[in-house]
């Protein structure tokens, strides 16, 4: 049996831990069944954002008449776009492995537990006092063998379709529909209800729905009843909530209906490790599972499901394992963004969650039109929505929709992390007329709402 100081199963963000541990002289085995780097740079957030860059330019040209500019797109070289994206992806695996020194052993294969501290991979047994599970998640399987999930987009193999049907209403479905529609591929998005981006604040998702539908053909309250595939084409029977059936066809069919636990291949039944009802691994505040010395980080725990959270967890676990840290990691706030046209960024609770949890709050929704930079976009929909505790001025939630929302959100995040009081945003000096200046009237309006609330007590 081969012995190590540390075994890591899954070479996404957890590969950073292998780098750190090996530099401290630890003997590390890192096991990966696919590509080093994991989902984010190979099949997820990074290549999808590369595509969105092309979409952004295409939409800017298509909508240039908003700026009194008459322009047309002569050609979009979609083949070249995917060629460039595939080229980027091909460099990920070797780039990640190039960071390892001689103390790291790279093993391609599927790691399975024989017992709490013994792993079988490629018919060899490995053991270590510390084992880290970082196996991430996988897309929910598509119901037809020829249909795609997001894993099939990056790298895209074969011919690029001239038409695509996408099933889903979350951020992956929206981001991919946003791209395909922008570059001239006939795109239809099927949503089983009237809600799209249903986890976002309802006011923001309503604005998103209206604006997004201007660029993407969406069928709401619609599901696929029957799939037939022949002559390299999907012939679909669609049915809506009124049981009305329609026929639709496209060259590609993509399911983006969520992700699920990736731990079913680990043979956890041979260990003391426990999973929840959804198959995600239980852990304590220090990332340790029910099996002593076995830890889980990232999406495999099912807790945050965001790359920036996984990266933070991996770095902190390094402190626990290598520096003797005993305090748990506490995420004060967990922001996220949706990179589409329009763009969304969000942190904290939505108004519907505040109502469900009976949390006292005041709210305000403010257009960005006080900022000349925002006005220059000639877009009327951008908004900032704040939910604030009327007793403490604490920002409970902030939701942005508009250009560069993910960048603007960091201004709010900085205040929330340092001293969460919306009055700081009201009192600070802004560069005039920067886009971020749109936050100022939003903060002023929130403080006014608190004053009204207190006056009515």
C-alpha positions in Angstrom: 0.0 0.0 0.0 1.4 3.4 -1.0 1.5 6.0 1.8 1.1 9.7 1.6 0.8 12.7 4.0 -2.3 13.9 2.0 -4.6 12.5 -0.6 -6.8 14.8 -2.6 -9.7 13.4 -4.7 -10.6 16.0 -7.4 -8.2 18.3 -9.0 -10.2 21.5 -9.4 -9.6 24.3 -6.9 -8.3 21.7 -4.4 -5.2 21.4 -6.6 -4.1 24.7 -4.9 -4.0 22.7 -1.6 -1.6 20.2 -3.3 0.7 23.0 -4.3 0.7 24.5 -0.8 1.2 21.2 1.0 4.0 20.1 -1.3 5.9 23.3 -0.8 5.9 22.4 2.9 7.4 19.1 2.2 4.3 17.0 2.4 3.9 14.0 0.1 0.7 14.4 -1.8 -1.3 12.2 -4.1 -3.9 14.0 -6.2 -6.5 11.9 -8.1 -8.5 13.2 -11.0 -10.7 11.2 -13.4 -11.0 13.9 -16.0 -9.1 17.2 -16.5 -7.1 19.1 -13.9 -8.7 22.4 -13.1 -12.1 21.0 -12.6 -15.4 22.3 -13.9 -14.9 26.0 -13.7 -12.0 26.6 -16.2 -12.6 23.5 -18.3 -16.4 23.3 -18.7 -18.0 26.1 -16.7 -17.6 29.7 -15.6 -14.4 30.6 -17.4 -15.1 29.3 -21.0 -18.7 30.4 -20.7 -17.6 33.9 -19.9 -15.2 33.9 -22.8 -18.3 33.2 -25.0 -20.2 36.0 -23.3 -17.5 38.5 -24.4 -18.4 37.7 -28.0 -22.1 38.0 -27.2 -21.6 41.4 -25.6 -19.9 42.8 -28.8 -22.6 41.2 -31.0 -25.4 42.7 -29.0 -23.7 46.1 -28.9 -23.6 46.2 -32.7 -27.1 44.9 -33.1 -28.4 47.6 -30.7 -26.2 50.4 -31.9 -29.3 52.3 -33.3 -30.0 53.1 -29.6 -27.0 55.4 -30.0 -28.1 56.7 -33.4 -25.5 54.6 -35.1 -26.6 52.5 -38.1 -24.5 49.3 -38.2 -24.7 45.8 -39.4 -22.9 42.5 -38.8 -21.5 41.1 -42.0 -20.3 37.9 -40.5 -19.8 36.1 -37.2 -17.2 33.4 -37.4 -18.7 31.0 -34.8 -16.2 28.3 -35.8 -13.3 30.7 -34.9 -15.0 31.6 -31.6 -15.2 28.0 -30.6 -11.7 27.3 -31.9 -10.3 30.0 -29.7 -12.3 28.8 -26.7 -11.2 25.2 -27.3 -7.6 26.4 -27.5 -7.9 28.0 -24.1 -9.4 24.9 -22.6 -6.6 22.7 -24.0 -4.1 24.6 -21.9 -5.8 24.2 -18.6 -4.8 20.7 -17.7 -1.1 21.1 -18.3 -1.1 24.6 -16.7 -2.5 23.2 -13.5 -0.1 20.3 -13.3 2.9 22.5 -14.1 2.6 24.1 -10.6 3.4 20.8 -8.8 6.8 20.0 -7.5 8.3 16.6 -7.0 6.3 15.9 -3.8 3.0 15.7 -5.8 2.0 12.5 -7.5 -0.6 13.0 -10.2 -2.9 10.0 -10.6 -5.6 9.8 -13.4 -8.5 7.6 -12.4 -11.5 7.3 -10.1 -10.8 7.2 -6.4 -13.0 4.8 -4.4 -12.9 4.4 -0.6 -12.0 1.0 0.7 -12.2 2.2 4.3 -12.1 5.6 6.1 -8.4 6.2 5.2 -7.8 3.8 2.3 -8.4 4.8 -1.3 -8.4 2.4 -4.3 -7.5 3.9 -7.7 -6.5 1.9 -10.8 -6.4 -1.3 -8.7 -3.8 0.2 -6.3 -4.5 1.1 -2.7 -3.4 4.5 -1.2 -3.6 5.7 2.4 -3.0 9.0 4.2 -3.8 10.4 7.6 -5.6 13.3 5.8 -7.9 12.9 2.8 -9.7 15.7 1.0 -12.8 15.1 -1.1 -13.3 17.8 -3.7 -15.3 16.1 -6.4 -17.6 18.9 -7.3 -20.9 18.3 -9.1 -22.1 17.1 -12.5 -25.0 18.2 -14.7 -28.2 16.4 -14.3 -28.3 13.8 -17.0 -30.1 14.7 -20.2 -33.1 12.4 -21.0 -31.9 11.6 -24.5 -28.4 10.2 -25.4 -27.9 12.7 -28.2 -28.9 15.7 -26.1 -26.2 17.9 -24.5 -25.6 19.1 -21.0 -23.2 22.0 -20.3 -20.4 19.5 -20.1 -20.7 18.9 -23.9 -20.2 22.5 -24.8 -16.6 22.9 -23.6 -14.8 21.8 -25.6 -17.4 21.7 -28.4 -16.7 18.7 -30.7 -18.1 18.3 -34.2 -20.1 20.7 -36.2 -21.5 23.8 -34.7 -25.3 23.7 -34.8 -27.3 26.2 -36.8 -30.2 25.9 -34.3 -30.4 24.9 -30.6 -33.2 24.3 -28.1 -32.2 24.9 -24.4 -34.2 23.6 -21.5 -33.9 25.4 -18.2 -34.4 28.7 -16.4 -31.3 29.1 -14.2 -28.1 31.0 -14.8 -26.4 28.3 -16.9 -29.4 28.1 -19.3 -29.7 31.8 -19.6 -26.0 32.4 -20.1 -25.7 29.8 -22.9 -29.0 31.0 -24.5 -27.6 34.5 -24.3 -24.5 33.5 -26.3 -26.1 31.3 -28.9 -28.8 33.9 -29.7 -26.2 36.7 -29.9 -24.0 35.0 -32.5 -26.8 34.1 -34.9 -27.6 30.5 -33.9 -31.4 30.1 -33.9 -32.1 29.7 -30.2 -35.2 28.7 -28.3 -35.3 28.6 -24.5 -38.0 26.4 -22.8 -39.0 27.4 -19.3 -41.5 25.2 -17.4 -43.1 28.0 -15.5 -43.5 31.8 -15.8 -40.4 32.4 -13.7 -36.9 32.8 -15.0 -33.9 33.1 -12.7 -36.4 32.2 -9.9 -33.8 32.4 -7.1 -33.2 36.1 -7.8 -35.2 38.8 -6.1 -38.6 38.9 -7.7 -38.4 42.6 -8.8 -35.0 42.0 -10.4 -36.1 38.7 -12.1 -39.2 40.5 -13.5 -37.0 43.2 -15.1 -34.6 40.5 -16.4 -37.5 38.5 -17.9 -38.7 41.5 -19.9 -35.3 42.6 -21.2 -33.8 39.1 -21.8 -36.9 38.1 -23.9 -36.0 41.0 -26.3 -33.0 39.0 -27.4 -33.8 35.4 -26.7 -36.9 33.5 -28.0 -38.5 32.0 -24.8 -41.4 29.7 -24.4 -42.8 29.9 -20.9 -45.0 27.2 -19.2 -43.6 24.7 -21.7 -42.0 21.3 -21.4 -40.9 18.7 -23.9 -43.4 15.8 -24.1 -41.6 13.7 -26.8 -38.1 13.7 -28.3 -37.3 12.1 -31.7 -33.9 12.2 -33.2 -33.2 11.5 -36.9 -31.2 12.9 -39.7 -29.0 14.8 -37.2 -32.0 16.8 -36.0 -34.3 16.8 -32.9 -38.0 16.7 -33.6 -39.7 17.8 -30.4 -43.3 17.7 -29.3 -43.8 20.6 -26.9 -46.7 20.9 -24.5 -47.8 24.0 -22.5 -49.8 24.4 -19.3 -53.0 24.4 -21.3 -52.1 21.0 -22.8 -51.6 22.6 -26.2 -49.1 20.7 -28.3 -46.7 22.1 -30.9 -44.0 20.7 -33.0 -40.5 22.2 -32.9 -37.1 21.1 -34.3 -33.5 22.0 -33.9 -30.1 20.6 -34.6 -29.0 20.6 -31.0 -30.9 20.1 -27.7 -29.2 21.2 -24.5 -30.5 20.5 -21.0 -29.4 23.0 -18.3 -31.8 21.9 -15.5 -29.4 21.8 -12.6 -26.5 20.0 -11.1 -26.2 17.1 -8.7 -23.8 15.4 -6.4 -20.7 13.9 -7.9 -20.0 11.5 -5.0 -21.8 8.4 -6.1 -18.6 7.0 -7.5 -16.7 7.2 -4.2 -18.1 4.0 -2.5 -18.8 6.0 0.6 -20.7 3.0 1.9 -17.4 1.6 2.9 -16.8 4.5 5.3 -18.4 6.4 8.2 -19.0 9.4 5.9 -22.6 10.5 5.8 -24.5 12.2 3.0 -27.7 14.2 3.0 -30.9 13.4 1.1 -29.5 15.0 -2.1 -26.3 13.0 -1.9 -24.0 15.8 -0.7 -21.5 15.1 2.0 -22.1 16.2 5.5 -19.3 18.1 7.3 -18.6 20.1 10.4 -17.5 23.7 10.7 -13.9 22.7 10.0 -14.8 20.8 6.8 -14.3 17.4 8.4 -16.7 14.6 7.6 -18.0 11.9 10.0 -14.8 10.0 9.2 -11.9 11.5 11.2 -9.2 12.9 9.0 -11.5 13.0 5.9 -12.5 16.5 4.7 -14.8 17.9 2.0 -14.6 21.2 0.3 -16.4 23.0 -2.5 -19.6 21.8 -4.3 -19.3 18.3 -3.0 -20.7 19.6 0.3 -23.7 21.1 -1.5 -23.5 24.3 0.6 -22.5 27.2 -1.6 -22.0 25.8 -5.1 -19.9 28.8 -6.3 -16.4 28.8 -7.5 -15.3 31.7 -5.3 -16.7 29.9 -2.3 -14.8 26.7 -3.2 -11.5 28.6 -3.6 -11.9 30.3 -0.2 -12.7 27.0 1.4 -9.6 25.3 -0.1 -7.3 28.1 1.0 -8.8 28.0 4.5 -8.6 24.2 4.7 -4.9 24.6 4.0 -4.6 26.7 7.1 -6.4 24.1 9.1 -4.3 21.1 7.9 -0.9 22.9 7.6 -0.9 25.8 10.1 -3.1 24.5 12.9 -6.0 26.9 12.4 -8.8 26.0 14.8 -11.4 28.7 14.0 -14.1 27.8 11.5 -14.4 29.8 8.3 -17.4 32.1 8.4 -18.7 33.5 5.1 -20.3 36.8 6.1 -21.9 37.3 2.7 -22.0 35.2 -0.4 -22.4 37.2 -3.6 -23.1 35.9 -7.1 -23.7 37.2 -10.6 -25.4 36.2 -13.8 -23.4 37.2 -16.9 -26.0 37.8 -19.5 -27.6 40.8 -21.3 -28.8 42.2 -18.9 -26.2 41.4 -16.2 -27.3 40.7 -12.6 -25.4 40.8 -9.3 -26.8 39.9 -5.9 -25.8 39.5 -2.3 -27.8 38.8 0.8 -31.5 38.0 1.0 -34.2 38.7 -1.5 -37.4 40.4 -0.5 -39.4 37.2 -0.8 -36.9 35.5 1.6 -37.2 38.5 4.0 -41.0 38.0 4.0 -40.8 34.3 4.5 -38.4 34.7 7.5 -40.4 37.6 9.0 -37.3 39.8 8.9 -38.0 43.5 9.4 -36.8 45.5 6.5 -37.3 48.6 4.3 -36.7 48.5 0.6 -36.0 50.9 -2.2 -35.6 50.4 -6.0 -33.6 53.2 -7.7 -32.8 53.7 -11.4 -29.2 54.4 -12.4 -30.1 57.6 -14.3 -28.3 59.9 -11.8 -25.0 58.7 -13.2 -24.1 60.2 -16.6 -22.0 57.2 -17.3 -25.0 55.0 -16.8 -27.1 57.4 -18.9 -24.6 57.0 -21.7 -25.6 53.4 -22.1 -29.1 54.7 -23.1 -30.7 51.9 -21.2 -33.7 52.6 -19.1 -34.0 49.4 -17.1 -30.9 49.4 -14.8 -31.8 49.4 -11.1 -30.4 49.0 -7.6 -32.5 47.4 -5.0 -31.6 47.5 -1.3 -33.2 45.7 1.6 -32.0 47.4 4.8 -32.6 46.7 8.5 -34.5 49.9 9.7 -33.2 49.6 13.2 -29.4 49.1 12.5 -29.0 50.4 8.9 -27.5 47.1 8.0 -27.7 46.1 4.4 -29.7 42.8 4.3 -29.6 42.4 0.6 -28.5 44.3 -2.5 -29.6 43.4 -6.1 -28.3 45.1 -9.2 -29.4 44.7 -12.8 -27.5 46.6 -15.5 -24.1 46.8 -17.2 -21.1 45.8 -15.1 -23.4 44.9 -12.1 -20.8 42.2 -11.0 -18.1 44.9 -10.8 -20.3 47.5 -9.1 -21.4 45.0 -6.5 -17.9 45.0 -5.0 -18.4 48.5 -3.7 -21.3 47.4 -1.7 -19.5 44.2 -0.6 -16.6 46.3 0.7 -18.9 48.3 3.0 -20.8 45.2 4.1 -17.6 43.4 5.1 -15.9 46.3 6.9 -18.9 48.0 8.7 -22.3 47.1 7.3 -24.1 50.4 7.5 -25.7 51.8 4.4 -25.0 55.3 5.5 -21.4 54.8 4.5 -22.6 54.5 0.9 -24.6 57.6 1.3 -21.8 59.7 2.8 -18.8 58.5 0.7 -17.3 60.5 -2.1 -17.9 59.1 -5.6 -16.0 59.9 -8.8 -18.3 61.9 -11.0 -19.8 60.8 -13.3 -18.6 57.2 -12.9 -21.0 54.2 -13.3 -20.6 53.5 -9.5 -22.2 56.9 -8.8 -25.5 55.2 -9.4 -25.1 53.6 -6.0 -25.3 57.0 -4.3 -29.0 57.9 -4.9 -29.9 54.3 -4.1 -28.3 54.6 -0.7 -29.9 58.0 -0.2 -33.3 56.6 -1.0 -32.8 53.7 1.4 -31.9 56.0 4.3 -35.1 58.1 3.5 -37.2 54.9 3.7 -35.7 54.2 7.1 -36.6 57.7 8.2 -40.2 57.2 7.0 -40.3 53.9 8.8 -39.1 55.4 12.1 -41.5 58.4 11.7 -44.5 56.0 11.5 -43.6 54.0 14.6 
